[in-house]
C-alpha cells in the first residue's frame, strides 16, 4: 500500500507537475487512512469487537423562562440509539441519536418559537438530536459495571410541519398572530437560522450487568445553547438549555 501511494503521488500529470502538488487532499486522505489503521488494525474479528451499540430512551426537559401562552417547561419522551467505536484503551468515539416530537407556536412580539400546549399549537415539530462525542469508559471491578463520561458537539435537526387539524380556511387569516401557516413558516426559519440547531452536549452514565448478555445503563445529560452567545439575548438565560435523564440497553461482548 505504501509503495502504491508513493508511485501514484510521484506520477506526472499532463502539465508535467507532480500529481501530489495538484491534489493535496490525497495526502490528507492517506494520513487519515494510516492513522485509522494505527488505531484499528484490519483484523475483522477485533475490528467488529471494538463496536458497541445500545438502544436508548430518555425524558428531555426543555428549559424555558417565558410562560406567555406556552408550556414553560415541557418534558418530552424520546427514543434513540448509540453506536460507539472503542479506538484506544478506554476511549470511545460515540454517535448518538435522540428522536422527539412536540407542538410549537410563535411569539411574534419576541420573535421566538415556543413549545406549547396542544390548544395553542401552530406547528408540529419532530426533532433528531444527533451527537458525536468522545466517551471515557471506565470499568468498575470485574463484574461488568462501568462508568461513562462524555462530551462533544450535537445538533438538533428539526422537521417543522403545520399541526394536524389546522387546515380550515378560516385559520389562514394572513395575520401572523393567528395564522398557523405563517407561524409554522416563522418557526421553521427560527430553528434553522443563526445556528440555533447547534447544541454541544455533555453527560455521565453508569452501566450494570443484568444478564450474561445485557447491560442496563443510566444517563444524565445536558445540552448547551451555544447560539445564545450571539442570538436571543433578550430572552431569559435559561431558555434553550436542555436536560435529559434516561436509560440504555447494551448487548455485552462475549469477552
Secondary structure, 3 states (H helix, E strand, C coil): CHHHHHHHHHCECCCCCEHHHHCHHHHHHHHHHHHHHHHCCCCHHHHHHCEEEEEEEEEEEECCCCCCCCCCCCEEEEEEEEEEEEEECCEEEEEEEEEEEEEEEEECCCCEEEECCHHHCCEEEEEEEEEEEEEEEEECCCCCCEEEEEEEEEEEEEEEEECCCCCCHHHCCCCCCCCHHHHHHHHHHHHCCCCCCECCEEEEEEEEECCCCEEEEEEEEEECCHHHHCCCCCCCCCCCCEEEEEEEEEECCCC
